Amino acid sequence: MKKIAYIEIDTHAEIAQAFMDIMRDTKDFTVDYYFSKKIKDQISKNDEAVFLSDSSMILDQLKDKGYDLIIIGTVHRFFNTFLAITKKYNTAVIAHNLNFSKASKLDLVKSVFKKDVIYRLKLWLKEGLFYSSKVYQTSGALLVLDEAMSSEKYQFLSLFYTKDYRAAENQDRVVVIPGGVSQKRRDYRYIFKTIQHSETNKPCEFVFLGKAKDSELKELEKLSQKLPENIRITYFSERVSAEDFEKWMQKADVLWCPIQEHTEFFSLKETYGVTKMTGNLGDAVAYGKWAVFPSGYPSKLDFIIPEKENILDQLNELTHLHFDFQKYYNKIEIQKKTEQILFRLISK
């Protein structure tokens, strides 16, 4: 049996959860998980071996454990620590922002002074910011979670499978917009305008399934006072709990994902579907839902539907169509694919 360590002491709890879920009950691997307190508090675990960790502890924790492979879930800080790990062990790093992963020192210097200057100076002076690209270069493998982003350099790690639960049976149509309610990553102004001026006789509830704040929260409050007949909205001013997220995602008839074409990470331009994955893709697979994306989003997946001009009619049509997620994304098949890539990473 092969031994793996999975480290997440930074950001992506949802990816750590996905890895934990797909590796549960595997017969060929044992996995130890090293999580920061922030990550551990967001994880739902069964009998997995989970250890509290941070950048000051992780090197000592890995010592003499004899892991065949170490997976680092996120490298967006603690670069000096992660560089030491990649130099010493057989390591695979999940890359979330491909342009950031290959940024030059000059790119990073320029970025330090563009935003969040105090925090970025801390990364520079204390956490080895200028080692960032070297961590990715030194790692034995780079992994991506969207197959469309895979290449000879970036290997696809299949994690997302469709959960087995009863299909939604709603009296009114339920459209869920998953993700933090921020204009930075999704075009919420477009959504607000579309809902406000919609003309439909079919009752529909739009659920903004993420924390709303600042101007977006104010817009939602205004919108709720002047909705068309037969339209309702639900939104959250606090962080959405895992239980609420699960409930609404299961209830959804369809997902509406108006993703911005471009975003930034560390003031470096990233393009969704090309250099950065959207979490909405994993959401759609996990809950077995059609997802409507902007027409320009590059995807060959059958359940990702390009948005049409009359989006409300399109959302209504999709609620009556079926896609067999279990045929392509059942846990047994996805787990086999995951195990195959892990064996390759260990034996290379």
Contacts in CASP RR format, 6 or more apart in sequence:
PFRMAT RR
TARGET T0000
AUTHOR 0000-0000-0000
METHOD contacts of the structure
MODEL  1
MKKIAYIEIDTHAEIAQAFMDIMRDTKDFTVDYYFSKKIKDQISKNDEAV
FLSDSSMILDQLKDKGYDLIIIGTVHRFFNTFLAITKKYNTAVIAHNLNF
SKASKLDLVKSVFKKDVIYRLKLWLKEGLFYSSKVYQTSGALLVLDEAMS
SEKYQFLSLFYTKDYRAAENQDRVVVIPGGVSQKRRDYRYIFKTIQHSET
NKPCEFVFLGKAKDSELKELEKLSQKLPENIRITYFSERVSAEDFEKWMQ
KADVLWCPIQEHTEFFSLKETYGVTKMTGNLGDAVAYGKWAVFPSGYPSK
LDFIIPEKENILDQLNELTHLHFDFQKYYNKIEIQKKTEQILFRLISK
1 27 0 8 1.000
1 28 0 8 1.000
1 29 0 8 1.000
1 30 0 8 1.000
2 28 0 8 1.000
2 29 0 8 1.000
2 30 0 8 1.000
2 68 0 8 1.000
2 69 0 8 1.000
2 342 0 8 1.000
2 343 0 8 1.000
2 346 0 8 1.000
3 29 0 8 1.000
3 30 0 8 1.000
3 31 0 8 1.000
3 32 0 8 1.000
3 65 0 8 1.000
3 66 0 8 1.000
3 67 0 8 1.000
3 68 0 8 1.000
3 69 0 8 1.000
4 23 0 8 1.000
4 29 0 8 1.000
4 30 0 8 1.000
4 31 0 8 1.000
4 32 0 8 1.000
4 67 0 8 1.000
4 68 0 8 1.000
4 69 0 8 1.000
4 70 0 8 1.000
4 71 0 8 1.000
4 342 0 8 1.000
5 31 0 8 1.000
5 32 0 8 1.000
5 33 0 8 1.000
5 34 0 8 1.000
5 62 0 8 1.000
5 65 0 8 1.000
5 67 0 8 1.000
5 69 0 8 1.000
5 70 0 8 1.000
5 71 0 8 1.000
6 16 0 8 1.000
6 19 0 8 1.000
6 20 0 8 1.000
6 31 0 8 1.000
6 32 0 8 1.000
6 33 0 8 1.000
6 34 0 8 1.000
6 70 0 8 1.000
6 71 0 8 1.000
6 73 0 8 1.000
7 34 0 8 1.000
7 53 0 8 1.000
7 58 0 8 1.000
7 70 0 8 1.000
7 71 0 8 1.000
7 72 0 8 1.000
7 73 0 8 1.000
7 85 0 8 1.000
8 15 0 8 1.000
8 16 0 8 1.000
8 33 0 8 1.000
8 34 0 8 1.000
8 35 0 8 1.000
8 36 0 8 1.000
8 39 0 8 1.000
8 72 0 8 1.000
8 73 0 8 1.000
8 74 0 8 1.000
9 34 0 8 1.000
9 35 0 8 1.000
9 36 0 8 1.000
9 39 0 8 1.000
9 53 0 8 1.000
9 54 0 8 1.000
9 55 0 8 1.000
9 58 0 8 1.000
9 78 0 8 1.000
10 36 0 8 1.000
10 39 0 8 1.000
10 73 0 8 1.000
10 74 0 8 1.000
10 75 0 8 1.000
10 76 0 8 1.000
10 77 0 8 1.000
10 78 0 8 1.000
11 74 0 8 1.000
11 76 0 8 1.000
12 73 0 8 1.000
12 74 0 8 1.000
12 94 0 8 1.000
12 96 0 8 1.000
13 38 0 8 1.000
13 39 0 8 1.000
13 42 0 8 1.000
13 43 0 8 1.000
14 42 0 8 1.000
14 279 0 8 1.000
15 73 0 8 1.000
15 74 0 8 1.000
15 94 0 8 1.000
15 145 0 8 1.000
15 159 0 8 1.000
16 33 0 8 1.000
16 35 0 8 1.000
16 39 0 8 1.000
16 43 0 8 1.000
16 73 0 8 1.000
17 42 0 8 1.000
17 43 0 8 1.000
17 44 0 8 1.000
18 159 0 8 1.000
18 160 0 8 1.000
18 282 0 8 1.000
18 286 0 8 1.000
19 31 0 8 1.000
19 71 0 8 1.000
19 159 0 8 1.000
20 31 0 8 1.000
20 33 0 8 1.000
20 43 0 8 1.000
20 45 0 8 1.000
20 48 0 8 1.000
21 161 0 8 1.000
22 159 0 8 1.000
22 161 0 8 1.000
22 331 0 8 1.000
22 334 0 8 1.000
22 335 0 8 1.000
22 338 0 8 1.000
23 29 0 8 1.000
23 31 0 8 1.000
23 335 0 8 1.000
23 338 0 8 1.000
24 46 0 8 1.000
24 48 0 8 1.000
26 335 0 8 1.000
26 339 0 8 1.000
28 339 0 8 1.000
28 343 0 8 1.000
29 339 0 8 1.000
29 342 0 8 1.000
30 49 0 8 1.000
31 48 0 8 1.000
31 49 0 8 1.000
32 49 0 8 1.000
32 51 0 8 1.000
32 65 0 8 1.000
32 67 0 8 1.000
33 43 0 8 1.000
33 45 0 8 1.000
33 48 0 8 1.000
33 49 0 8 1.000
33 50 0 8 1.000
33 51 0 8 1.000
34 51 0 8 1.000
34 53 0 8 1.000
34 58 0 8 1.000
34 61 0 8 1.000
34 62 0 8 1.000
35 43 0 8 1.000
35 50 0 8 1.000
35 51 0 8 1.000
35 52 0 8 1.000
35 53 0 8 1.000
36 52 0 8 1.000
36 53 0 8 1.000
36 54 0 8 1.000
37 52 0 8 1.000
37 54 0 8 1.000
40 50 0 8 1.000
40 52 0 8 1.000
42 242 0 8 1.000
43 50 0 8 1.000
44 242 0 8 1.000
51 61 0 8 1.000
53 61 0 8 1.000
55 78 0 8 1.000
55 81 0 8 1.000
55 127 0 8 1.000
58 81 0 8 1.000
58 85 0 8 1.000
59 81 0 8 1.000
59 84 0 8 1.000
59 85 0 8 1.000
62 70 0 8 1.000
62 85 0 8 1.000
62 89 0 8 1.000
67 89 0 8 1.000
67 90 0 8 1.000
68 90 0 8 1.000
68 346 0 8 1.000
69 90 0 8 1.000
69 91 0 8 1.000
69 92 0 8 1.000
69 342 0 8 1.000
69 345 0 8 1.000
69 346 0 8 1.000
70 85 0 8 1.000
70 89 0 8 1.000
70 90 0 8 1.000
70 91 0 8 1.000
70 92 0 8 1.000
71 91 0 8 1.000
71 92 0 8 1.000
71 93 0 8 1.000
71 94 0 8 1.000
71 143 0 8 1.000
72 82 0 8 1.000
72 85 0 8 1.000
72 86 0 8 1.000
72 91 0 8 1.000
72 92 0 8 1.000
72 93 0 8 1.000
72 94 0 8 1.000
72 139 0 8 1.000
73 93 0 8 1.000
73 94 0 8 1.000
74 94 0 8 1.000
74 96 0 8 1.000
75 82 0 8 1.000
75 93 0 8 1.000
75 95 0 8 1.000
75 101 0 8 1.000
75 132 0 8 1.000
75 135 0 8 1.000
75 136 0 8 1.000
76 96 0 8 1.000
76 100 0 8 1.000
76 265 0 8 1.000
76 266 0 8 1.000
77 123 0 8 1.000
77 127 0 8 1.000
78 127 0 8 1.000
79 123 0 8 1.000
79 127 0 8 1.000
79 128 0 8 1.000
79 129 0 8 1.000
79 130 0 8 1.000
79 131 0 8 1.000
79 132 0 8 1.000
79 134 0 8 1.000
79 135 0 8 1.000
80 127 0 8 1.000
80 128 0 8 1.000
80 131 0 8 1.000
81 127 0 8 1.000
82 93 0 8 1.000
82 135 0 8 1.000
83 128 0 8 1.000
83 131 0 8 1.000
83 134 0 8 1.000
83 135 0 8 1.000
83 138 0 8 1.000
85 91 0 8 1.000
86 93 0 8 1.000
86 135 0 8 1.000
86 138 0 8 1.000
86 139 0 8 1.000
86 140 0 8 1.000
87 138 0 8 1.000
90 140 0 8 1.000
90 345 0 8 1.000
90 346 0 8 1.000
91 138 0 8 1.000
91 139 0 8 1.000
91 140 0 8 1.000
91 141 0 8 1.000
92 139 0 8 1.000
92 140 0 8 1.000
92 141 0 8 1.000
92 142 0 8 1.000
92 143 0 8 1.000
92 345 0 8 1.000
93 135 0 8 1.000
93 136 0 8 1.000
93 139 0 8 1.000
93 141 0 8 1.000
93 142 0 8 1.000
93 143 0 8 1.000
94 143 0 8 1.000
94 144 0 8 1.000
94 145 0 8 1.000
94 157 0 8 1.000
95 101 0 8 1.000
95 136 0 8 1.000
95 142 0 8 1.000
95 143 0 8 1.000
95 144 0 8 1.000
95 154 0 8 1.000
96 265 0 8 1.000
96 276 0 8 1.000
96 277 0 8 1.000
97 265 0 8 1.000
97 266 0 8 1.000
97 268 0 8 1.000
97 270 0 8 1.000
97 275 0 8 1.000
97 276 0 8 1.000
98 144 0 8 1.000
98 149 0 8 1.000
98 154 0 8 1.000
98 270 0 8 1.000
98 275 0 8 1.000
98 276 0 8 1.000
99 265 0 8 1.000
99 268 0 8 1.000
99 269 0 8 1.000
99 270 0 8 1.000
99 275 0 8 1.000
100 132 0 8 1.000
100 265 0 8 1.000
100 266 0 8 1.000
100 268 0 8 1.000
100 270 0 8 1.000
101 132 0 8 1.000
101 133 0 8 1.000
101 136 0 8 1.000
101 142 0 8 1.000
102 133 0 8 1.000
102 136 0 8 1.000
103 111 0 8 1.000
103 132 0 8 1.000
103 133 0 8 1.000
103 266 0 8 1.000
103 268 0 8 1.000
104 133 0 8 1.000
105 130 0 8 1.000
107 268 0 8 1.000
108 124 0 8 1.000
108 129 0 8 1.000
108 130 0 8 1.000
108 132 0 8 1.000
108 266 0 8 1.000
110 267 0 8 1.000
111 120 0 8 1.000
111 266 0 8 1.000
111 267 0 8 1.000
111 268 0 8 1.000
112 120 0 8 1.000
112 121 0 8 1.000
112 123 0 8 1.000
112 124 0 8 1.000
112 129 0 8 1.000
113 120 0 8 1.000
114 267 0 8 1.000
115 267 0 8 1.000
120 129 0 8 1.000
120 266 0 8 1.000
123 129 0 8 1.000
124 130 0 8 1.000
136 142 0 8 1.000
140 345 0 8 1.000
140 348 0 8 1.000
141 155 0 8 1.000
141 345 0 8 1.000
141 348 0 8 1.000
142 153 0 8 1.000
142 154 0 8 1.000
142 155 0 8 1.000
143 154 0 8 1.000
143 155 0 8 1.000
143 156 0 8 1.000
143 157 0 8 1.000
143 341 0 8 1.000
144 150 0 8 1.000
144 154 0 8 1.000
144 155 0 8 1.000
144 156 0 8 1.000
144 157 0 8 1.000
144 277 0 8 1.000
145 156 0 8 1.000
145 157 0 8 1.000
145 159 0 8 1.000
145 160 0 8 1.000
145 277 0 8 1.000
145 282 0 8 1.000
146 156 0 8 1.000
146 273 0 8 1.000
146 277 0 8 1.000
146 281 0 8 1.000
147 156 0 8 1.000
147 158 0 8 1.000
148 273 0 8 1.000
148 274 0 8 1.000
148 298 0 8 1.000
148 299 0 8 1.000
148 300 0 8 1.000
149 156 0 8 1.000
149 273 0 8 1.000
149 274 0 8 1.000
149 275 0 8 1.000
149 277 0 8 1.000
150 156 0 8 1.000
155 341 0 8 1.000
155 345 0 8 1.000
156 341 0 8 1.000
157 338 0 8 1.000
157 341 0 8 1.000
158 334 0 8 1.000
158 337 0 8 1.000
158 338 0 8 1.000
158 341 0 8 1.000
159 334 0 8 1.000
159 338 0 8 1.000
160 281 0 8 1.000
160 282 0 8 1.000
160 285 0 8 1.000
160 286 0 8 1.000
160 329 0 8 1.000
160 334 0 8 1.000
161 285 0 8 1.000
161 286 0 8 1.000
161 329 0 8 1.000
161 330 0 8 1.000
161 331 0 8 1.000
161 333 0 8 1.000
161 334 0 8 1.000
161 335 0 8 1.000
162 285 0 8 1.000
162 286 0 8 1.000
162 287 0 8 1.000
162 288 0 8 1.000
162 325 0 8 1.000
162 326 0 8 1.000
162 329 0 8 1.000
162 330 0 8 1.000
163 286 0 8 1.000
163 287 0 8 1.000
163 288 0 8 1.000
164 326 0 8 1.000
164 331 0 8 1.000
165 250 0 8 1.000
168 174 0 8 1.000
168 250 0 8 1.000
168 251 0 8 1.000
168 252 0 8 1.000
168 253 0 8 1.000
170 251 0 8 1.000
170 253 0 8 1.000
171 203 0 8 1.000
172 202 0 8 1.000
172 203 0 8 1.000
172 204 0 8 1.000
172 205 0 8 1.000
172 232 0 8 1.000
173 202 0 8 1.000
173 203 0 8 1.000
173 204 0 8 1.000
173 205 0 8 1.000
173 253 0 8 1.000
173 254 0 8 1.000
173 315 0 8 1.000
173 316 0 8 1.000
173 319 0 8 1.000
174 204 0 8 1.000
174 205 0 8 1.000
174 207 0 8 1.000
174 248 0 8 1.000
174 251 0 8 1.000
174 252 0 8 1.000
174 253 0 8 1.000
175 204 0 8 1.000
175 205 0 8 1.000
175 206 0 8 1.000
175 207 0 8 1.000
175 252 0 8 1.000
175 253 0 8 1.000
175 254 0 8 1.000
175 255 0 8 1.000
175 256 0 8 1.000
175 315 0 8 1.000
176 207 0 8 1.000
176 209 0 8 1.000
176 248 0 8 1.000
176 249 0 8 1.000
176 251 0 8 1.000
176 252 0 8 1.000
176 254 0 8 1.000
176 255 0 8 1.000
176 256 0 8 1.000
176 289 0 8 1.000
177 186 0 8 1.000
177 191 0 8 1.000
177 206 0 8 1.000
177 207 0 8 1.000
177 208 0 8 1.000
177 209 0 8 1.000
177 255 0 8 1.000
177 256 0 8 1.000
177 257 0 8 1.000
177 258 0 8 1.000
178 209 0 8 1.000
178 210 0 8 1.000
178 245 0 8 1.000
178 249 0 8 1.000
178 255 0 8 1.000
178 257 0 8 1.000
178 280 0 8 1.000
178 283 0 8 1.000
179 185 0 8 1.000
179 186 0 8 1.000
179 209 0 8 1.000
179 210 0 8 1.000
179 280 0 8 1.000
180 186 0 8 1.000
180 210 0 8 1.000
180 211 0 8 1.000
180 212 0 8 1.000
181 188 0 8 1.000
181 208 0 8 1.000
181 210 0 8 1.000
181 211 0 8 1.000
181 212 0 8 1.000
181 213 0 8 1.000
181 216 0 8 1.000
181 217 0 8 1.000
181 220 0 8 1.000
181 235 0 8 1.000
182 188 0 8 1.000
182 216 0 8 1.000
183 189 0 8 1.000
183 215 0 8 1.000
183 216 0 8 1.000
184 260 0 8 1.000
184 263 0 8 1.000
184 264 0 8 1.000
185 259 0 8 1.000
185 260 0 8 1.000
185 263 0 8 1.000
185 278 0 8 1.000
186 257 0 8 1.000
186 258 0 8 1.000
186 259 0 8 1.000
186 260 0 8 1.000
187 258 0 8 1.000
187 259 0 8 1.000
187 260 0 8 1.000
187 294 0 8 1.000
188 216 0 8 1.000
188 219 0 8 1.000
188 258 0 8 1.000
189 219 0 8 1.000
190 258 0 8 1.000
191 206 0 8 1.000
191 256 0 8 1.000
191 258 0 8 1.000
192 219 0 8 1.000
192 220 0 8 1.000
192 223 0 8 1.000
194 311 0 8 1.000
194 312 0 8 1.000
195 206 0 8 1.000
195 223 0 8 1.000
195 227 0 8 1.000
195 228 0 8 1.000
195 231 0 8 1.000
195 233 0 8 1.000
196 223 0 8 1.000
196 226 0 8 1.000
196 227 0 8 1.000
196 228 0 8 1.000
197 228 0 8 1.000
198 228 0 8 1.000
198 231 0 8 1.000
198 312 0 8 1.000
199 228 0 8 1.000
200 228 0 8 1.000
200 230 0 8 1.000
200 231 0 8 1.000
200 312 0 8 1.000
200 316 0 8 1.000
201 230 0 8 1.000
202 230 0 8 1.000
202 316 0 8 1.000
203 230 0 8 1.000
203 231 0 8 1.000
203 232 0 8 1.000
204 230 0 8 1.000
204 231 0 8 1.000
204 232 0 8 1.000
204 312 0 8 1.000
204 315 0 8 1.000
204 316 0 8 1.000
205 231 0 8 1.000
205 232 0 8 1.000
205 233 0 8 1.000
205 234 0 8 1.000
206 231 0 8 1.000
206 232 0 8 1.000
206 233 0 8 1.000
206 234 0 8 1.000
206 256 0 8 1.000
207 233 0 8 1.000
207 234 0 8 1.000
207 235 0 8 1.000
207 248 0 8 1.000
207 252 0 8 1.000
208 220 0 8 1.000
208 233 0 8 1.000
208 234 0 8 1.000
208 235 0 8 1.000
208 236 0 8 1.000
209 236 0 8 1.000
209 240 0 8 1.000
209 244 0 8 1.000
209 245 0 8 1.000
209 248 0 8 1.000
209 249 0 8 1.000
210 235 0 8 1.000
210 236 0 8 1.000
210 239 0 8 1.000
210 240 0 8 1.000
210 245 0 8 1.000
211 236 0 8 1.000
211 237 0 8 1.000
211 238 0 8 1.000
211 239 0 8 1.000
211 240 0 8 1.000
212 220 0 8 1.000
212 235 0 8 1.000
212 236 0 8 1.000
212 237 0 8 1.000
213 237 0 8 1.000
217 235 0 8 1.000
217 237 0 8 1.000
220 233 0 8 1.000
220 235 0 8 1.000
223 233 0 8 1.000
224 233 0 8 1.000
224 235 0 8 1.000
227 233 0 8 1.000
234 248 0 8 1.000
236 244 0 8 1.000
249 283 0 8 1.000
249 286 0 8 1.000
249 287 0 8 1.000
249 289 0 8 1.000
250 287 0 8 1.000
252 287 0 8 1.000
252 289 0 8 1.000
253 289 0 8 1.000
253 315 0 8 1.000
253 318 0 8 1.000
253 319 0 8 1.000
254 289 0 8 1.000
254 290 0 8 1.000
254 291 0 8 1.000
254 292 0 8 1.000
254 315 0 8 1.000
254 318 0 8 1.000
254 319 0 8 1.000
255 280 0 8 1.000
255 283 0 8 1.000
255 284 0 8 1.000
255 289 0 8 1.000
255 290 0 8 1.000
255 291 0 8 1.000
255 292 0 8 1.000
256 291 0 8 1.000
256 292 0 8 1.000
256 311 0 8 1.000
256 315 0 8 1.000
257 278 0 8 1.000
257 280 0 8 1.000
257 284 0 8 1.000
257 291 0 8 1.000
257 292 0 8 1.000
257 293 0 8 1.000
258 293 0 8 1.000
258 294 0 8 1.000
258 307 0 8 1.000
259 272 0 8 1.000
259 278 0 8 1.000
259 280 0 8 1.000
259 293 0 8 1.000
259 294 0 8 1.000
259 297 0 8 1.000
260 272 0 8 1.000
261 271 0 8 1.000
261 272 0 8 1.000
261 294 0 8 1.000
261 296 0 8 1.000
261 297 0 8 1.000
262 269 0 8 1.000
262 270 0 8 1.000
262 271 0 8 1.000
262 272 0 8 1.000
263 269 0 8 1.000
263 270 0 8 1.000
263 272 0 8 1.000
263 276 0 8 1.000
264 270 0 8 1.000
265 276 0 8 1.000
270 276 0 8 1.000
272 278 0 8 1.000
272 297 0 8 1.000
273 297 0 8 1.000
273 298 0 8 1.000
273 299 0 8 1.000
274 298 0 8 1.000
280 291 0 8 1.000
280 293 0 8 1.000
281 291 0 8 1.000
281 299 0 8 1.000
281 301 0 8 1.000
281 304 0 8 1.000
283 289 0 8 1.000
283 291 0 8 1.000
284 290 0 8 1.000
284 291 0 8 1.000
284 303 0 8 1.000
284 304 0 8 1.000
285 303 0 8 1.000
285 325 0 8 1.000
285 329 0 8 1.000
288 303 0 8 1.000
288 323 0 8 1.000
288 325 0 8 1.000
288 329 0 8 1.000
289 303 0 8 1.000
290 303 0 8 1.000
290 305 0 8 1.000
290 318 0 8 1.000
290 321 0 8 1.000
290 323 0 8 1.000
291 303 0 8 1.000
291 304 0 8 1.000
291 305 0 8 1.000
292 305 0 8 1.000
292 306 0 8 1.000
292 307 0 8 1.000
292 311 0 8 1.000
292 314 0 8 1.000
292 315 0 8 1.000
292 318 0 8 1.000
293 299 0 8 1.000
293 304 0 8 1.000
293 305 0 8 1.000
293 306 0 8 1.000
293 307 0 8 1.000
294 306 0 8 1.000
294 307 0 8 1.000
295 306 0 8 1.000
295 307 0 8 1.000
295 308 0 8 1.000
296 306 0 8 1.000
297 304 0 8 1.000
297 306 0 8 1.000
302 323 0 8 1.000
303 323 0 8 1.000
303 325 0 8 1.000
305 314 0 8 1.000
305 318 0 8 1.000
307 314 0 8 1.000
308 314 0 8 1.000
END
